[in-house]
Amino acid sequence: MLKKFVNVKDEEVGSVLLSFVYFFTLMCGYAILKPLRDEMATAGGVKNVAWVFTATFMVMLVAVPAFSALVARWPRQRVIPLVYRFFLVNLLGFFVVLSLGVAREQVARVFFVWVSVYNLFVVSIFWSFMADLFESEQGRRLFGFIAGGGTVGMLVGPFLVKHLAEPLGATNLMLITAVLLEVSAQCVRRLSHRAVIARPREAAAEAPVGGGIFDGLRLLFSSPLLLGLGLQILLYAATSTFLYNQQAHIVASVASGTDARTAAFANIDFWVQALTLVLQMVVAGHLMSRFGLGLVLAVAPLVTAIGSFWLAVFPTMLVLIAFKSLRGATHYSLERPAREVLFTSVDREAKYKSKGFIDTVVYRGSDSVSSWLYTGLDKLGMSTSALSLATIPLAGMWLAVSLWLARLARKPEPSAPAATPELASPVDAAR
């Protein structure tokens, strides 16, 4: 049945479905926390996005070297569950403090930053693990479908919040995320076990990565591919921040009152997730396999440039919803899986160290700088249309970097290991 939608081989089905469930649990848990974070942000007076992004960036500067130190010393099947359970313990701590009603406003500010760190960190680790499990050819076929697990989670999470927040209490929903985090940790254990059975000679994949805690940064500046991936995420985050602020301006101008604005944001999020799911399930894998990474990586920056132009000409809710839906869907269903395929060609140290630095520190650093830049331009009196047009050059640079990355992908990295056999089920391995 799965083969009707995904180009998957018999021996890959078990690992692909388990990876789908793994990403579903991560993103469903985050989708439950997101509205709690936003509500507490209002209660705690979190109004300046630039300050929030800056605080998150500072936390990332500490968290990424700490993770690098762990993967250098311990194998992935121990480190990844350990990180998830660390966040689980944090979450239980927030649950206890909020249930007791202690310093709610101060806790709300800390929780807002914590969720922002949590989201980027656990997703980055997930894709590092996927890049370590699957080879490039498999990633082109399967990463789109696996990413769909996260999209389903982002649809199910808000549904649970909508129907359970009042009867159970919003704070109690944190316990659901805690359970989902433990399921994610168990998925890591099962996937690692399947990989060892399928590749008994590849025991090195379960060994510690080794190296120093700052080697990820060194590798980033010594590899053209990693440097290009860093530039790509920097430009994506910058355009996202500009668009996020544009969205706030347009929604505020056409929707009056908290309920109306909340409904407008929910409408945008719904269409983004719905369109993303269709593309992930049906289109992404076939496009990457048939046309290569160049076309797939180019779609999102092209949509951003064209959408920014139309938003500058017609700054309306209809244009905003259409633009955000197409941009979000093409990023999550096409560009993001294609970018993760590129990480399958680098060595394990780069997958777990450099990738973490790119996905978290570079991302939030770009958020922080872009937020302050947007705030400055806004205070100088630039109109909404002018700020939309300012996004177009960033999208153009993003497109150029993406096409350059696609060309680099045709040439193997000097440090890239030889391709590993495909993941098989225990039964297939025994045969």
Phi, psi and chi 1 to 4 in degrees:
 res  aa     phi    psi   chi1   chi2   chi3   chi4
   1 MET       -  -40.9 -173.7  174.7 -179.7      -
   2 LEU   -62.3  -33.3 -177.0   62.7      -      -
   3 LYS   -66.7  -16.6  -71.4 -177.0  176.9  180.0
   4 LYS   -67.3  -24.8  -66.7 -180.0  180.0  179.2
   5 PHE  -114.6  -25.8  -54.9   99.5      -      -
   6 VAL  -127.8  140.5 -175.1      -      -      -
   7 ASN   -81.6   74.9 -175.9   13.1      -      -
   8 VAL  -116.2  143.7   60.0      -      -      -
   9 LYS   -92.8  158.4  -60.8  176.6 -178.2  178.3
  10 ASP   -55.1  -43.9  -70.4  -21.8      -      -
  11 GLU   -72.9  -10.4   64.6  -89.7   18.0      -
  12 GLU   -97.2  -14.5  -61.5  167.6  -23.9      -
  13 VAL   -57.2  -48.6  170.5      -      -      -
  14 GLY   -59.1  -46.5      -      -      -      -
  15 SER   -68.5  -36.1  -64.6      -      -      -
  16 VAL   -67.2  -44.7  167.8      -      -      -
  17 LEU   -66.0  -38.5  -69.9  177.4      -      -
  18 LEU   -66.1  -38.3 -165.0   54.6      -      -
  19 SER   -65.2  -38.3  -60.8      -      -      -
  20 PHE   -60.4  -47.1 -176.4   95.1      -      -
  21 VAL   -63.9  -40.9  171.8      -      -      -
  22 TYR   -57.0  -50.0  174.4   13.3      -      -
  23 PHE   -69.8  -34.1 -157.7   26.8      -      -
  24 PHE   -59.2  -47.6  166.8   81.9      -      -
  25 THR   -64.5  -38.7   56.8      -      -      -
  26 LEU   -62.0  -50.8  -80.9 -176.2      -      -
  27 MET   -77.1  -30.8  -61.9  -47.6  -65.3      -
  28 CYS   -64.6  -41.9 -175.6      -      -      -
  29 GLY   -61.8  -41.6      -      -      -      -
  30 TYR   -66.2  -41.5  166.9   67.6      -      -
  31 ALA   -63.3  -26.5      -      -      -      -
  32 ILE   -73.8  -38.9  -70.0  171.2      -      -
  33 LEU   -75.0  -30.0  -65.3  179.4      -      -
  34 LYS   -58.5  -51.5 -171.8  172.8 -177.7  -69.3
  35 PRO   -65.5  -30.4   18.8  -29.9      -      -
  36 LEU   -64.6  -42.0  -56.8 -179.7      -      -
  37 ARG   -61.7  -45.5  178.8 -162.0   68.6  177.9
  38 ASP   -65.8  -38.1  -66.1  -19.0      -      -
  39 GLU   -66.8  -42.6 -172.7  -80.8  -32.9      -
  40 MET   -70.4  -28.3  -77.9 -169.9  -82.4      -
  41 ALA   -62.9  -40.9      -      -      -      -
  42 THR   -65.3  -44.2  -57.3      -      -      -
  43 ALA   -67.5  -33.1      -      -      -      -
  44 GLY   -92.1   -0.1      -      -      -      -
  45 GLY    77.4   30.3      -      -      -      -
  46 VAL   -82.1   95.3  179.4      -      -      -
  47 LYS  -114.3  -29.1  -60.7  173.4 -177.7  175.6
  48 ASN   -94.8  104.8 -166.8  -39.1      -      -
  49 VAL   -62.0  -37.1  174.9      -      -      -
  50 ALA   -59.6  -42.9      -      -      -      -
  51 TRP   -66.1  -38.4  -79.4  111.6      -      -
  52 VAL   -64.0  -46.3  170.7      -      -      -
  53 PHE   -62.7  -36.9  -76.1  149.8      -      -
  54 THR   -66.5  -43.1  -59.6      -      -      -
  55 ALA   -62.7  -41.6      -      -      -      -
  56 THR   -63.0  -41.1  -54.4      -      -      -
  57 PHE   -60.9  -41.7  171.1   66.6      -      -
  58 MET   -65.0  -38.8  -61.6  -58.3  -68.0      -
  59 VAL   -65.2  -39.5  174.2      -      -      -
  60 MET   -61.1  -34.2  -70.5  -63.0 -170.9      -
  61 LEU   -62.4  -23.9  -71.0  176.8      -      -
  62 VAL   -92.6  -40.4  176.8      -      -      -
  63 ALA   -68.6  -40.5      -      -      -      -
  64 VAL   -65.3  -47.2  171.9      -      -      -
  65 PRO   -61.4  -33.8  -24.6   34.7      -      -
  66 ALA   -64.2  -42.7      -      -      -      -
  67 PHE   -65.4  -40.0  177.8   72.1      -      -
  68 SER   -60.4  -38.5  -65.5      -      -      -
  69 ALA   -65.1  -36.2      -      -      -      -
  70 LEU   -68.5  -47.7  -71.2  175.3      -      -
  71 VAL   -70.4  -22.3  -64.8      -      -      -
  72 ALA   -71.1  -26.0      -      -      -      -
  73 ARG  -104.3  -35.2 -177.0  174.6  179.2  179.8
  74 TRP  -122.0  154.8  -70.9  -45.7      -      -
  75 PRO   -71.8  160.5   23.8  -32.6      -      -
  76 ARG   -61.6  -36.2   67.9 -172.1 -176.1 -168.0
  77 GLN   -68.5  -12.6   71.8  -91.1   28.4      -
  78 ARG   -99.9  -40.6  -70.9 -174.8   60.1 -169.6
  79 VAL   -69.1  -47.1  171.3      -      -      -
  80 ILE   -64.1  -48.8  -61.9  176.4      -      -
  81 PRO   -60.7  -34.7  -26.7   36.8      -      -
  82 LEU   -61.7  -42.9  177.3   65.0      -      -
  83 VAL   -64.8  -44.2  171.1      -      -      -
  84 TYR   -63.0  -39.5  -71.5  164.8      -      -
  85 ARG   -73.2  -26.5  -74.9  162.1 -177.6  155.4
  86 PHE   -62.5  -47.3  169.3   77.4      -      -
  87 PHE   -64.1  -34.6  -78.2  114.1      -      -
  88 LEU   -62.1  -44.5 -167.6  157.7      -      -
  89 VAL   -63.8  -41.7  171.2      -      -      -
  90 ASN   -55.6  -46.3  -70.1  173.2      -      -
  91 LEU   -62.9  -41.2 -167.6   57.6      -      -
  92 LEU   -63.9  -34.6  -66.7  177.2      -      -
  93 GLY   -64.0  -44.7      -      -      -      -
  94 PHE   -60.8  -40.6  -80.7  116.4      -      -
  95 PHE   -59.6  -45.2  169.4   75.9      -      -
  96 VAL   -64.7  -47.1  171.2      -      -      -
  97 VAL   -64.4  -43.9  172.8      -      -      -
  98 LEU   -69.4  -34.8  -70.9  168.8      -      -
  99 SER   -64.7  -33.1  -62.8      -      -      -
 100 LEU   -81.8  -13.0  -65.0  174.4      -      -
 101 GLY    72.2   29.3      -      -      -      -
 102 VAL   -87.1  123.0  177.9      -      -      -
 103 ALA    44.7   56.9      -      -      -      -
 104 ARG   -59.6  -43.4 -177.3  172.1  175.9   80.8
 105 GLU   -63.7  -43.9  -70.2 -169.7    3.6      -
 106 GLN   -66.3  -41.7  -71.1   73.9   17.9      -
 107 VAL   -64.2  -36.6  173.2      -      -      -
 108 ALA   -60.6  -42.1      -      -      -      -
 109 ARG   -65.6  -42.9  -65.0 -172.4 -179.1   98.2
 110 VAL   -65.6  -41.0  175.4      -      -      -
 111 PHE   -64.2  -38.0 -174.0   72.2      -      -
 112 PHE   -59.8  -47.2 -167.1   98.8      -      -
 113 VAL   -67.7  -41.3  173.7      -      -      -
 114 TRP   -59.2  -45.8 -179.0   86.8      -      -
 115 VAL   -63.3  -37.5  172.4      -      -      -
 116 SER   -64.4  -38.4  -59.7      -      -      -
 117 VAL   -69.9  -47.0  172.3      -      -      -
 118 TYR   -55.5  -48.4  163.1   83.6      -      -
 119 ASN   -59.0  -52.3  177.0   38.4      -      -
 120 LEU   -64.9  -39.8  -78.1 -176.3      -      -
 121 PHE   -69.6  -48.7 -145.9   78.3      -      -
 122 VAL   -68.9  -32.8  -62.5      -      -      -
 123 VAL   -71.4  -40.3  172.4      -      -      -
 124 SER   -60.7  -43.6  176.0      -      -      -
 125 ILE   -63.5  -40.6  -68.0  172.8      -      -
 126 PHE   -56.7  -49.7  167.5   81.4      -      -
 127 TRP   -71.8  -28.6  -77.2  114.3      -      -
 128 SER   -62.0  -42.9  -66.8      -      -      -
 129 PHE   -65.2  -42.8 -171.7   43.1      -      -
 130 MET   -62.1  -42.4  -68.8  -63.1  103.7      -
 131 ALA   -65.4  -25.9      -      -      -      -
 132 ASP   -81.4  -29.4 -154.1   13.8      -      -
 133 LEU   -83.5  -40.4  -74.4  177.9      -      -
 134 PHE  -108.6  148.1  -64.1   95.8      -      -
 135 GLU   -88.7  173.0   61.3  179.9   83.3      -
 136 SER   -57.9  -46.1  179.3      -      -      -
 137 GLU   -62.4  -38.2 -175.7  -85.1  -28.4      -
 138 GLN   -67.8  -40.9  -70.0  176.5  -65.9      -
 139 GLY   -59.5  -39.7      -      -      -      -
 140 ARG   -61.0  -35.8  -67.7  168.3 -170.6 -101.0
 141 ARG   -85.0  -32.9  -68.5 -174.8  -71.8  108.4
 142 LEU  -113.1  -23.8  -54.5  174.1      -      -
 143 PHE   -65.0  -30.3  -82.1    5.1      -      -
 144 GLY   -61.6  -46.0      -      -      -      -
 145 PHE   -66.6  -43.7  174.9   78.0      -      -
 146 ILE   -60.6  -40.7  -69.5  172.4      -      -
 147 ALA   -61.1  -28.0      -      -      -      -
 148 GLY   -61.2  -26.2      -      -      -      -
 149 GLY   -60.1  -39.9      -      -      -      -
 150 GLY   -66.6  -38.6      -      -      -      -
 151 THR   -65.2  -42.4  -56.3      -      -      -
 152 VAL   -60.8  -39.9  175.2      -      -      -
 153 GLY   -62.3  -38.3      -      -      -      -
 154 MET   -70.5  -19.0  -69.9  -62.2  -69.2      -
 155 LEU   -87.7  -38.9  -70.1  169.8      -      -
 156 VAL   -72.8  -38.3  172.5      -      -      -
 157 GLY   -55.4  -55.2      -      -      -      -
 158 PRO   -61.0  -32.7  -25.7   35.2      -      -
 159 PHE   -61.4  -43.7  176.7   83.6      -      -
 160 LEU   -64.4  -42.1  -65.5  175.4      -      -
 161 VAL   -62.7  -43.7  173.2      -      -      -
 162 LYS   -59.3  -39.6  179.1  180.0  178.3 -179.8
 163 HIS   -96.3  -15.2  -69.4   86.8      -      -
 164 LEU  -114.1  -15.8  -62.1  178.2      -      -
 165 ALA   -59.5  -44.5      -      -      -      -
 166 GLU   -76.3  -48.1  -69.7 -170.2   13.4      -
 167 PRO   -68.0  -34.1   20.7  -32.3      -      -
 168 LEU   -97.6  -25.6  -63.6 -177.7      -      -
 169 GLY    97.9  131.8      -      -      -      -
 170 ALA   -59.5  -42.5      -      -      -      -
 171 THR   -62.7  -35.3  -58.4      -      -      -
 172 ASN   -66.4  -18.9  -67.6  -32.6      -      -
 173 LEU   -67.4  -19.0  -63.1 -177.7      -      -
 174 MET   -58.4  -30.6  -69.4 -178.7  177.6      -
 175 LEU   -67.5  -29.9  -61.4  177.9      -      -
 176 ILE   -65.6  -44.1  -61.4  177.9      -      -
 177 THR   -61.6  -38.3  -62.5      -      -      -
 178 ALA   -60.8  -43.5      -      -      -      -
 179 VAL   -63.9  -43.2  172.2      -      -      -
 180 LEU   -63.8  -34.9  -69.4  171.7      -      -
 181 LEU   -63.9  -39.9  -98.5  176.9      -      -
 182 GLU   -67.0  -37.2  179.3   56.9   31.0      -
 183 VAL   -62.0  -40.5  174.9      -      -      -
 184 SER   -58.8  -44.0  -61.3      -      -      -
 185 ALA   -61.7  -38.5      -      -      -      -
 186 GLN   -69.2  -34.1  -66.8  -60.6  -36.3      -
 187 CYS   -62.1  -39.8  -72.9      -      -      -
 188 VAL   -60.6  -44.8  172.9      -      -      -
 189 ARG   -61.5  -44.8 -176.2 -177.8   63.1   81.5
 190 ARG   -66.5  -42.3  -69.1  -71.0  -58.7  -84.9
 191 LEU   -65.4  -40.8  -78.4  165.0      -      -
 192 SER   -62.8  -40.2  -65.7      -      -      -
 193 HIS   -63.9  -43.9  179.5   65.3      -      -
 194 ARG   -63.1  -38.6  -67.7  174.2   67.5   89.3
 195 ALA   -65.9  -39.4      -      -      -      -
 196 VAL   -66.2  -41.2  169.4      -      -      -
 197 ILE   -65.4  -41.2  -67.3  175.6      -      -
 198 ALA   -72.5  -30.4      -      -      -      -
 199 ARG  -129.0   69.6  -57.2 -164.9  -60.1 -106.3
 200 PRO   -60.9  -24.2   20.4  -31.9      -      -
 201 ARG   -85.7   -6.2  -63.8 -177.7 -179.7  179.2
 202 GLU  -100.8   40.0  -61.0  -66.2  -30.8      -
 203 ALA   -61.3  -22.9      -      -      -      -
 204 ALA   -61.2  -25.3      -      -      -      -
 205 ALA   -65.8  -21.3      -      -      -      -
 206 GLU   -98.2    2.0  -64.1  -60.0  -37.3      -
 207 ALA   -84.8  160.7      -      -      -      -
 208 PRO   -57.3  149.3  -23.2   33.5      -      -
 209 VAL   -68.4  -36.1  171.1      -      -      -
 210 GLY    81.2 -173.3      -      -      -      -
 211 GLY    82.7 -176.8      -      -      -      -
 212 GLY   -95.7  169.2      -      -      -      -
 213 ILE   -72.5  -20.5   62.5  174.0      -      -
 214 PHE  -104.6   11.1  -62.7  109.1      -      -
 215 ASP   -67.1  -28.0  -76.8   -8.0      -      -
 216 GLY   -60.5  -39.6      -      -      -      -
 217 LEU   -69.3  -39.8 -175.1   59.7      -      -
 218 ARG   -62.9  -44.2  175.0 -175.7   58.6   78.9
 219 LEU   -64.1  -34.6  -69.4  169.3      -      -
 220 LEU   -59.1  -42.1  173.2   61.6      -      -
 221 PHE   -89.1   -2.2  -71.3  102.0      -      -
 222 SER  -105.3   -6.2   62.4      -      -      -
 223 SER  -119.0  120.6  164.6      -      -      -
 224 PRO   -57.6  -38.3  -24.4   34.1      -      -
 225 LEU   -65.0  -47.3  178.7   62.3      -      -
 226 LEU   -65.5  -38.8  -68.6  173.6      -      -
 227 LEU   -63.3  -41.9 -170.8   59.1      -      -
 228 GLY   -63.6  -39.4      -      -      -      -
 229 LEU   -65.1  -35.6  -73.0  163.2      -      -
 230 GLY   -66.2  -42.4      -      -      -      -
 231 LEU   -64.5  -37.7  -71.4  172.0      -      -
 232 GLN   -63.2  -47.1 -174.5 -163.4   42.4      -
 233 ILE   -68.8  -33.0 -159.9   68.0      -      -
 234 LEU   -62.2  -45.5 -174.7  149.5      -      -
 235 LEU   -72.1  -37.1  -68.0  165.0      -      -
 236 TYR   -61.1  -47.2  163.6   71.3      -      -
 237 ALA   -64.1  -38.1      -      -      -      -
 238 ALA   -63.9  -45.4      -      -      -      -
 239 THR   -66.9  -33.2   57.1      -      -      -
 240 SER   -64.8  -41.6  -62.5      -      -      -
 241 THR   -66.0  -42.8  -58.6      -      -      -
 242 PHE   -61.0  -44.6  -93.1   62.6      -      -
 243 LEU   -67.9  -36.4 -177.6   56.5      -      -
 244 TYR   -59.8  -44.1  179.4   83.0      -      -
 245 ASN   -69.2  -36.9  -76.0  -79.3      -      -
 246 GLN   -61.6  -42.9  -70.4  -67.3   88.7      -
 247 GLN   -58.7  -44.1  172.3 -177.8  -77.1      -
 248 ALA   -61.4  -40.9      -      -      -      -
 249 HIS   -64.9  -47.6  -81.4  -65.2      -      -
 250 ILE   -68.0  -44.2  -67.0  171.9      -      -
 251 VAL   -63.3  -40.9  171.3      -      -      -
 252 ALA   -63.7  -31.3      -      -      -      -
 253 SER   -78.3  -23.2   67.4      -      -      -
 254 VAL  -113.0  -16.5  -60.2      -      -      -
 255 ALA  -120.0  122.7      -      -      -      -
 256 SER  -104.9  133.2   59.1      -      -      -
 257 GLY    95.7  153.1      -      -      -      -
 258 THR   -61.2  -44.6  -59.0      -      -      -
 259 ASP   -63.0  -42.0  -66.7  -20.0      -      -
 260 ALA   -66.6  -41.1      -      -      -      -
 261 ARG   -67.4  -40.9  -72.9 -166.7  -65.4  -89.8
 262 THR   -61.1  -42.6  -58.5      -      -      -
 263 ALA   -63.1  -38.7      -      -      -      -
 264 ALA   -65.4  -44.6      -      -      -      -
 265 PHE   -64.1  -41.2  -72.7  128.8      -      -
 266 ALA   -63.3  -37.4      -      -      -      -
 267 ASN   -63.3  -42.5 -169.0   30.7      -      -
 268 ILE   -63.4  -48.1  -67.7  171.4      -      -
 269 ASP   -61.2  -39.1  -71.2  -18.8      -      -
 270 PHE   -61.5  -47.6  171.5   79.7      -      -
 271 TRP   -69.2  -33.4  -74.3  109.0      -      -
 272 VAL   -60.9  -50.8  168.3      -      -      -
 273 GLN   -67.5  -40.2  -60.8  -58.8  -28.2      -
 274 ALA   -63.8  -47.8      -      -      -      -
 275 LEU   -67.2  -37.8 -174.6   54.8      -      -
 276 THR   -59.5  -44.8  -62.5      -      -      -
 277 LEU   -61.8  -42.2 -175.0   59.9      -      -
 278 VAL   -61.1  -46.7  172.4      -      -      -
 279 LEU   -66.3  -39.4  -68.4  175.0      -      -
 280 GLN   -66.1  -42.1  -75.2  171.0  -29.9      -
 281 MET   -74.6  -33.8  -65.8  -64.0 -174.8      -
 282 VAL  -113.9  -36.3 -178.5      -      -      -
 283 VAL  -103.7  -44.7  177.6      -      -      -
 284 ALA   -54.6  -53.4      -      -      -      -
 285 GLY   -61.0  -41.2      -      -      -      -
 286 HIS   -67.2  -39.0  -63.4  -71.1      -      -
 287 LEU   -64.9  -45.8  -82.8 -178.1      -      -
 288 MET   -65.9  -38.2  -80.9 -168.8  -82.6      -
 289 SER   -71.3  -36.6  -62.7      -      -      -
 290 ARG   -88.0  -41.8 -176.4  170.8 -178.7 -179.9
 291 PHE  -108.5   -6.6  -62.5  104.5      -      -
 292 GLY    85.9  179.2      -      -      -      -
 293 LEU   -78.8  -25.9  -62.2 -179.9      -      -
 294 GLY   -57.1  -52.7      -      -      -      -
 295 LEU   -62.6  -43.4  173.8   65.4      -      -
 296 VAL   -65.2  -41.6  178.9      -      -      -
 297 LEU   -69.9  -24.6  -71.6  168.7      -      -
 298 ALA   -82.3  -21.0      -      -      -      -
 299 VAL   -63.5  -50.1  175.0      -      -      -
 300 ALA   -61.3  -47.4      -      -      -      -
 301 PRO   -64.8  -33.4   13.9  -26.5      -      -
 302 LEU   -64.6  -45.0  -82.4  173.9      -      -
 303 VAL   -60.7  -38.7  168.4      -      -      -
 304 THR   -64.1  -45.2  -59.6      -      -      -
 305 ALA   -64.7  -47.9      -      -      -      -
 306 ILE   -66.9  -43.6  -64.6  169.7      -      -
 307 GLY   -64.0  -38.6      -      -      -      -
 308 SER   -63.5  -38.1  -64.3      -      -      -
 309 PHE   -63.0  -48.5  172.6   78.1      -      -
 310 TRP   -67.6  -31.4  -77.2  107.6      -      -
 311 LEU   -69.1  -32.0 -161.8   60.6      -      -
 312 ALA   -69.1  -36.8      -      -      -      -
 313 VAL   -78.5  -42.3  177.9      -      -      -
 314 PHE  -127.8   82.0  -57.6  106.8      -      -
 315 PRO   -77.6   69.1   27.6  -31.9      -      -
 316 THR  -117.2  164.2   64.2      -      -      -
 317 MET   -63.9  -37.9  -84.3  -63.2  -62.9      -
 318 LEU   -62.5  -45.9 -178.6   61.3      -      -
 319 VAL   -65.8  -40.9  173.4      -      -      -
 320 LEU   -61.0  -46.2  175.8   65.4      -      -
 321 ILE   -64.3  -44.0  -69.5  173.6      -      -
 322 ALA   -62.9  -44.5      -      -      -      -
 323 PHE   -64.3  -51.4  176.4   24.6      -      -
 324 LYS   -61.8  -39.0  -76.3  -86.4  -67.1 -176.0
 325 SER   -64.8  -47.4  -60.4      -      -      -
 326 LEU   -67.4  -42.5  -75.5  172.5      -      -
 327 ARG   -65.8  -48.7  173.5 -170.9  151.8   92.5
 328 GLY   -62.1  -42.2      -      -      -      -
 329 ALA   -66.1  -44.0      -      -      -      -
 330 THR   -69.8  -31.7   53.5      -      -      -
 331 HIS   -69.6  -53.8  167.4   67.6      -      -
 332 TYR   -72.1  -31.3  -70.2  114.1      -      -
 333 SER   -94.1  -27.1   63.7      -      -      -
 334 LEU  -115.5  -61.6  -59.6  177.0      -      -
 335 GLU   -66.8  -45.0 -167.5 -141.1   24.5      -
 336 ARG   -62.7  -49.6 -179.7   65.7 -171.2  -97.4
 337 PRO   -60.8  -37.3  -24.6   35.1      -      -
 338 ALA   -65.3  -39.4      -      -      -      -
 339 ARG   -64.3  -38.3 -178.0  162.9   64.0   85.7
 340 GLU   -68.5  -30.0  -57.5  -54.9  -19.5      -
 341 VAL   -60.5  -38.0  168.0      -      -      -
 342 LEU   -61.9  -31.1  -67.1  173.9      -      -
 343 PHE   -72.9  -15.2  -81.7  105.9      -      -
 344 THR   -69.3  -16.9   62.3      -      -      -
 345 SER   -93.1   -3.1   64.1      -      -      -
 346 VAL  -100.3  167.5  -59.0      -      -      -
 347 ASP   -75.4  171.0   62.3   25.0      -      -
 348 ARG   -65.6  -34.1  -61.0 -173.1   67.2 -122.1
 349 GLU   -64.1  -40.7 -167.0  167.9   18.8      -
 350 ALA   -67.3  -37.0      -      -      -      -
 351 LYS   -62.5  -40.0  -73.0  172.6 -175.4  172.8
 352 TYR   -97.5  -21.1  -73.5   99.8      -      -
 353 LYS  -107.5  -58.4  -65.5 -178.4 -179.9  179.6
 354 SER   -64.3  -41.1  -59.6      -      -      -
 355 LYS   -61.9  -43.1  177.3  171.0  169.9   49.5
 356 GLY   -60.3  -40.3      -      -      -      -
 357 PHE   -64.7  -43.2 -176.5   86.2      -      -
 358 ILE   -65.5  -47.3  -68.6  169.4      -      -
 359 ASP   -72.1  -20.2  -72.1  -11.2      -      -
 360 THR  -116.7  -62.3   57.0      -      -      -
 361 VAL   -67.7  -48.8  174.7      -      -      -
 362 VAL   -63.7  -42.9  173.6      -      -      -
 363 TYR   -60.6  -55.0 -169.8  108.7      -      -
 364 ARG   -71.3  -28.9  -77.6  -53.3 -177.6 -151.5
 365 GLY   -63.6  -42.7      -      -      -      -
 366 SER   -64.4  -41.4  178.3      -      -      -
 367 ASP   -55.5  -47.7  -86.5  -16.3      -      -
 368 SER   -64.1  -50.8  179.1      -      -      -
 369 VAL   -63.1  -43.1  172.9      -      -      -
 370 SER   -65.5  -37.1  -58.8      -      -      -
 371 SER   -64.1  -44.5  -66.8      -      -      -
 372 TRP   -66.7  -36.6  -72.4  112.9      -      -
 373 LEU   -64.0  -46.1  176.9   60.5      -      -
 374 TYR   -62.3  -42.8 -173.5   95.3      -      -
 375 THR   -60.5  -41.8  -59.0      -      -      -
 376 GLY   -64.8  -45.3      -      -      -      -
 377 LEU   -64.5  -37.7  -66.9  174.5      -      -
 378 ASP   -64.3  -41.5 -170.8   34.0      -      -
 379 LYS   -70.0  -23.5  -72.1 -176.1  177.0  179.8
 380 LEU   -76.7   -6.0  -71.8  175.0      -      -
 381 GLY    97.4   13.3      -      -      -      -
 382 MET   -66.2  137.6  -74.3 -172.5   69.9      -
 383 SER   -74.2  166.7   65.7      -      -      -
 384 THR   -60.3  -40.5  -58.6      -      -      -
 385 SER   -65.6  -41.1  -65.3      -      -      -
 386 ALA   -65.1  -38.3      -      -      -      -
 387 LEU   -68.4  -32.9  -71.9  166.0      -      -
 388 SER   -65.7  -42.5  -69.3      -      -      -
 389 LEU   -65.5  -29.3  -68.3  174.3      -      -
 390 ALA   -66.1  -19.4      -      -      -      -
 391 THR   -75.9  -25.2  -52.0      -      -      -
 392 ILE   -61.6  -46.6  -63.8  177.1      -      -
 393 PRO   -59.6  -36.7  -22.9   33.3      -      -
 394 LEU   -63.8  -40.7  -65.2  173.9      -      -
 395 ALA   -65.6  -36.4      -      -      -      -
 396 GLY   -63.2  -42.8      -      -      -      -
 397 MET   -66.0  -38.1  -71.5 -173.6  -76.7      -
 398 TRP   -60.6  -42.7  177.7   16.3      -      -
 399 LEU   -63.1  -43.9  174.1   61.5      -      -
 400 ALA   -62.6  -43.7      -      -      -      -
 401 VAL   -64.5  -39.5  170.7      -      -      -
 402 SER   -63.6  -43.1  -63.7      -      -      -
 403 LEU   -66.9  -36.6  -65.6  175.3      -      -
 404 TRP   -64.6  -41.4  177.8   55.2      -      -
 405 LEU   -62.4  -39.1  -78.2  170.2      -      -
 406 ALA   -62.9  -37.6      -      -      -      -
 407 ARG   -68.7  -40.0  -73.5 -163.8  -64.7  -89.7
 408 LEU   -63.8  -32.7  -78.4  179.2      -      -
 409 ALA   -63.2  -23.1      -      -      -      -
 410 ARG   -75.5  -15.7  -58.4 -170.1 -170.8  104.8
 411 LYS  -110.3  122.4  -55.2  174.2 -177.7  178.2
 412 PRO   -65.4  141.1   23.2  -32.5      -      -
 413 GLU   -62.8  139.4  -75.8  -81.8  -74.0      -
 414 PRO   -55.9  -32.1  -22.5   32.1      -      -
 415 SER   -92.4   -0.8   58.8      -      -      -
 416 ALA   -69.4  136.0      -      -      -      -
 417 PRO   -75.0  165.8   29.4  -33.8      -      -
 418 ALA   -65.9  150.3      -      -      -      -
 419 ALA   -60.9  140.1      -      -      -      -
 420 THR   -96.4  156.8   54.9      -      -      -
 421 PRO   -62.2  159.2  -18.9   30.1      -      -
 422 GLU   -68.8  152.2  -65.7  173.8  -12.2      -
 423 LEU   -66.9  134.4  -71.8  176.0      -      -
 424 ALA  -124.6  164.0      -      -      -      -
 425 SER   -79.9  161.7   68.5      -      -      -
 426 PRO   -55.5  -38.4  -26.9   34.5      -      -
 427 VAL   -64.8  -44.5  174.2      -      -      -
 428 ASP   -64.1  -38.6  -67.3  -42.4      -      -
 429 ALA   -65.5  -37.7      -      -      -      -
 430 ALA   -65.7  -34.1      -      -      -      -
 431 ARG   -64.8      -  -70.4  174.2 -176.5  168.6
